[in-house]
Each structure stands twice: as C-alpha cells, then as structure tokens.
C-alpha cells in the first residue's frame, strides 16, 4: 500500500504567467508503477482507483 501523502495548495487564483512559473519549478517524475485498487472513499462502491509510484527524473 502506498504511503499517505498530505496535499497542500501551492498557488490558488493566480494568473497564467505565475502558474507557469510555479509549474516550471517542480521536479520532473517518471511513473515507475501504476496499479488499481479498491476505492477507499466509497466502501460500498465497486469502482477502482489508480495509484502511481513516481521516480524523480529531474537533472538537478
């Protein structure tokens, strides 16, 4: 089971130029594994969720 990662807002309600600047500062990742698992939010539902394991691919 993948570890829990808390989400946090980085930039809300910004213009296009600021959003591009924020996104360009993020590291690049490659997907190393992509699996499906039962939905953990809807216990009575049969749909699946997908999780991905990422590996850093940035040159820095």
MMTF fields as JSON, N, C-alpha, C and O atoms, coordinates in Angstrom:
{
  "mmtfVersion": "1.0.0",
  "mmtfProducer": "UNKNOWN",
  "numBonds": 239,
  "numAtoms": 240,
  "numGroups": 60,
  "numChains": 1,
  "numModels": 1,
  "chainsPerModel": [1],
  "groupsPerChain": [60],
  "chainIdList": ["A"],
  "bondAtomList": [4, 2, 8, 6, 12, 10, 16, 14, 20, 18, 24, 22, 28, 26, 32, 30, 36, 34, 40, 38, 44, 42, 48, 46, 52, 50, 56, 54, 60, 58, 64, 62, 68, 66, 72, 70, 76, 74, 80, 78, 84, 82, 88, 86, 92, 90, 96, 94, 100, 98, 104, 102, 108, 106, 112, 110, 116, 114, 120, 118, 124, 122, 128, 126, 132, 130, 136, 134, 140, 138, 144, 142, 148, 146, 152, 150, 156, 154, 160, 158, 164, 162, 168, 166, 172, 170, 176, 174, 180, 178, 184, 182, 188, 186, 192, 190, 196, 194, 200, 198, 204, 202, 208, 206, 212, 210, 216, 214, 220, 218, 224, 222, 228, 226, 232, 230, 236, 234],
  "bondOrderList": [1, 1, 1, 1, 1, 1, 1, 1, 1, 1, 1, 1, 1, 1, 1, 1, 1, 1, 1, 1, 1, 1, 1, 1, 1, 1, 1, 1, 1, 1, 1, 1, 1, 1, 1, 1, 1, 1, 1, 1, 1, 1, 1, 1, 1, 1, 1, 1, 1, 1, 1, 1, 1, 1, 1, 1, 1, 1, 1],
  "groupList": [{"groupName": "UNK", "atomNameList": ["N", "CA", "C", "O"], "elementList": ["N", "C", "C", "O"], "formalChargeList": [0, 0, 0, 0], "bondAtomList": [1, 0, 2, 1, 3, 2], "bondOrderList": [1, 1, 2], "singleLetterCode": "X", "chemCompType": "L-PEPTIDE LINKING"}],
  "groupTypeList": [0, 0, 0, 0, 0, 0, 0, 0, 0, 0, 0, 0, 0, 0, 0, 0, 0, 0, 0, 0, 0, 0, 0, 0, 0, 0, 0, 0, 0, 0, 0, 0, 0, 0, 0, 0, 0, 0, 0, 0, 0, 0, 0, 0, 0, 0, 0, 0, 0, 0, 0, 0, 0, 0, 0, 0, 0, 0, 0, 0],
  "groupIdList": [1, 2, 3, 4, 5, 6, 7, 8, 9, 10, 11, 12, 13, 14, 15, 16, 17, 18, 19, 20, 21, 22, 23, 24, 25, 26, 27, 28, 29, 30, 31, 32, 33, 34, 35, 36, 37, 38, 39, 40, 41, 42, 43, 44, 45, 46, 47, 48, 49, 50, 51, 52, 53, 54, 55, 56, 57, 58, 59, 60],
  "secStructList": [7, 7, 7, 7, 7, 7, 7, 7, 7, 1, 7, 7, 1, 7, 7, 2, 2, 2, 2, 2, 2, 2, 2, 2, 6, 1, 7, 7, 3, 3, 3, 3, 3, 3, 3, 3, 3, 3, 7, 1, 1, 7, 6, 6, 7, 7, 7, 3, 3, 3, 3, 3, 3, 3, 3, 3, 7, 7, 7, 7],
  "xCoordList": [0.838, 0.0, 0.892, 1.824, 0.623, 1.461, 1.287, 0.249, 2.32, 2.234, 1.31, 1.111, 0.754, -0.166, 0.616, 1.603, 0.185, 0.834, -0.185, -1.185, 0.041, -0.901, -0.783, 0.323, -1.917, -1.933, -1.908, -2.478, -1.25, -1.269, -1.357, -0.806, -2.056, -2.22, -0.929, -0.321, -0.515, 0.71, 0.405, 1.024, -0.544, -0.916, -2.39, -2.8, -3.169, -4.595, -4.915, -4.394, -5.778, -6.267, -5.123, -5.086, -4.195, -3.082, -3.252, -3.988, -2.567, -2.659, -1.795, -1.051, -1.902, -1.232, 0.285, 0.926, 0.862, 2.319, 2.833, 3.852, 2.14, 2.543, 2.38, 3.23, 1.3, 1.07, 2.167, 2.647, 2.567, 3.653, 4.963, 5.733, 5.216, 6.435, 6.443, 7.472, 5.295, 5.187, 5.393, 6.128, 4.755, 4.872, 6.284, 6.739, 6.973, 8.332, 9.317, 10.397, 8.958, 9.834, 9.721, 10.574, 8.683, 8.501, 9.508, 9.955, 9.852, 10.724, 9.949, 8.723, 10.666, 10.056, 10.083, 11.038, 9.029, 8.932, 8.562, 7.856, 9.037, 8.61, 7.746, 8.004, 6.72, 5.864, 6.539, 6.774, 6.852, 7.528, 6.556, 6.863, 5.391, 4.405, 3.028, 2.875, 2.033, 0.677, -0.282, -0.413, -0.942, -1.831, -3.22, -3.406, -4.189, -5.534, -5.772, -5.196, -6.627, -7.021, -8.436, -8.942, -9.072, -10.447, -10.502, -9.578, -11.572, -11.75, -11.816, -12.561, -11.036, -11.014, -11.987, -12.213, -12.566, -13.522, -14.95, -15.773, -15.252, -16.612, -16.605, -16.464, -16.75, -16.641, -17.708, -17.467, -18.877, -19.959, -19.91, -20.718, -18.989, -18.909, -17.885, -16.95, -18.077, -17.17, -16.136, -15.329, -16.147, -15.181, -13.774, -13.588, -12.806, -11.396, -10.747, -11.201, -9.692, -8.851, -7.489, -7.137, -6.736, -5.405, -4.385, -4.569, -3.311, -2.214, -0.95, -0.783, -0.068, 1.164, 2.358, 2.325, 3.402, 4.668, 5.563, 5.729, 6.131, 6.915, 8.392, 8.762, 9.22, 10.667, 11.155, 10.793, 11.962, 12.453, 13.281, 14.161, 12.99, 13.758, 14.366, 14.84, 14.353, 14.938, 16.458, 17.036, 17.077, 18.527, 19.224, 20.437, 18.495, 19.1, 19.38, 19.886],
  "yCoordList": [-1.172, 0.0, 1.247, 1.331, 2.215, 3.416, 4.236, 4.178, 4.998, 5.818, 7.007, 7.442, 7.522, 8.654, 9.943, 10.21, 10.725, 11.995, 13.11, 13.157, 14.002, 15.11, 16.129, 16.528, 16.547, 17.53, 18.922, 19.159, 19.842, 21.236, 22.116, 21.793, 23.227, 24.163, 24.934, 25.413, 25.051, 25.775, 27.168, 28.148, 27.249, 28.546, 28.497, 27.684, 29.361, 29.446, 30.824, 31.835, 30.856, 32.111, 33.004, 34.196, 32.423, 33.191, 33.292, 32.512, 34.256, 34.419, 33.375, 32.63, 33.33, 32.299, 32.348, 31.304, 33.535, 33.659, 33.139, 32.45, 33.46, 32.98, 31.475, 30.797, 30.94, 29.495, 28.763, 27.724, 29.285, 28.673, 28.692, 27.734, 29.777, 29.888, 28.863, 28.247, 28.686, 27.711, 26.298, 25.513, 25.967, 24.624, 24.324, 23.184, 25.317, 25.073, 24.821, 24.278, 25.209, 24.993, 23.573, 23.147, 22.838, 21.476, 20.52, 20.742, 19.481, 18.446, 17.587, 17.498, 16.959, 16.056, 14.633, 14.241, 13.859, 12.492, 11.548, 11.931, 10.314, 9.224, 8.288, 8.088, 7.712, 6.748, 5.387, 4.866, 4.805, 3.51, 2.36, 1.229, 2.627, 1.576, 2.22, 3.289, 1.595, 2.114, 0.946, 0.085, 0.919, -0.191, 0.306, 1.473, -0.594, -0.267, -0.923, -1.966, -0.301, -0.866, -0.424, 0.508, -1.077, -0.742, 0.67, 1.111, 1.367, 2.733, 2.739, 1.964, 3.612, 3.692, 4.731, 4.791, 5.547, 6.561, 6.049, 6.451, 5.172, 4.661, 3.157, 2.371, 2.757, 1.338, 0.476, -0.701, 1.038, 0.251, 0.22, -0.469, 0.943, 1.008, -0.005, -0.377, -0.441, -1.445, -0.84, -1.57, 0.483, 1.068, 1.057, 0.907, 1.218, 1.132, 2.514, 3.411, 2.658, 3.849, 3.426, 2.247, 4.367, 4.072, 4.856, 6.04, 4.177, 4.881, 4.681, 3.673, 5.645, 5.606, 5.829, 6.68, 5.062, 5.278, 6.078, 5.72, 7.149, 8.055, 7.985, 7.706, 8.243, 8.301, 9.623, 9.985, 10.329, 11.634, 11.476, 10.619, 12.307, 12.267, 13.63, 13.847, 14.543, 15.862, 15.764, 14.873, 16.671, 16.646, 17.33, 17.192, 18.053, 18.791, 17.887, 18.342],
  "zCoordList": [0.0, 0.0, 0.0, 0.8, -0.88, -0.904, 0.368, 1.027, 0.697, 1.897, 1.665, 0.531, 2.741, 2.684, 2.446, 3.132, 1.494, 1.196, 1.399, 0.683, 2.349, 2.559, 1.427, 1.061, 0.875, -0.199, 0.397, 1.463, -0.288, 0.14, -1.097, -2.149, -0.951, -2.057, -2.264, -1.306, -3.512, -3.834, -4.371, -3.958, -5.287, -5.858, -6.239, -7.067, -5.639, -5.946, -6.51, -6.039, -7.524, -8.106, -8.593, -8.286, -9.35, -9.911, -11.422, -12.026, -12.026, -13.477, -14.193, -13.555, -15.509, -16.304, -16.155, -16.038, -16.159, -16.066, -14.727, -14.68, -13.648, -12.325, -12.23, -11.653, -12.788, -12.767, -13.536, -13.083, -14.686, -15.461, -14.685, -14.738, -13.966, -13.164, -12.028, -11.749, -11.378, -10.288, -10.823, -10.223, -11.943, -12.512, -13.004, -12.91, -13.521, -14.015, -12.876, -13.104, -11.659, -10.503, -9.949, -9.17, -10.339, -9.838, -10.477, -11.602, -9.77, -10.311, -11.304, -11.233, -12.224, -13.197, -12.642, -11.97, -12.926, -12.439, -13.565, -14.498, -13.479, -14.349, -13.524, -12.337, -14.144, -13.46, -13.53, -14.621, -12.373, -12.349, -12.176, -12.555, -11.61, -11.391, -11.332, -10.742, -11.927, -11.929, -11.723, -12.592, -10.589, -10.245, -9.876, -9.528, -9.956, -9.492, -8.141, -7.831, -7.346, -6.066, -5.771, -6.396, -4.835, -4.478, -3.918, -3.234, -4.207, -3.728, -2.202, -1.604, -1.583, -0.121, 0.412, 1.621, -0.454, -0.024, -0.059, 0.763, -0.993, -1.179, -0.915, -1.852, 0.306, 0.662, -0.004, -0.272, -0.273, -0.863, -2.387, -3.009, -2.999, -4.45, -4.969, -4.261, -6.211, -6.777, -7.723, -8.299, -7.893, -8.824, -8.234, -7.026, -9.101, -8.712, -8.757, -9.469, -7.991, -8.034, -8.572, -8.52, -9.079, -9.592, -8.777, -8.497, -8.403, -7.742, -8.545, -9.232, -8.453, -9.232, -8.318, -7.429, -8.546, -7.862, -8.803, -9.969, -8.295, -9.122, -8.763, -7.623, -9.759, -9.565, -10.144, -11.263, -9.399, -9.841, -11.12, -11.198, -12.112, -13.355, -13.683, -14.798, -12.719, -12.978, -12.974, -12.352, -13.662, -13.796, -12.63, -12.474, -11.821, -10.695, -9.53, -8.504]
}
